[in-house]
């Protein structure tokens, strides 16, 4: 056998190589398309995540403002209750004195009436 290839064998080898190159080019094209698709999906997901983050930030700010308003309202109501409690405690101190004085006067009046 000779080591030299015939012209037909060279053409056959050339066709095989061209077919292999075409197959590889098709595979690269397919992978490039898939990469573009994944890149687009990633960009869309990042955009959606950014919108969700912005929405959550806005809702968080709104909730903080509402919580602050509720806190202020509760503080005002607590101050009002403390003031009313102080007033009632002050009135209770005098209540026993007034009732005791009235009872004493009633007893003195009854005693004076019958004596």
JOMO-V515154 format. One record per helix or strand. SS is the DSSP state (H for helix, E for strand). FROM is the first residue (numbers start at 0). LEN is the number of residues. If there is no record, write none. Layout:
# JOMO-V515154
ss:SS from:FROM len:LEN
ss:SS from:FROM len:LEN
This chain:
# JOMO-V515154
ss:H from:6 len:108
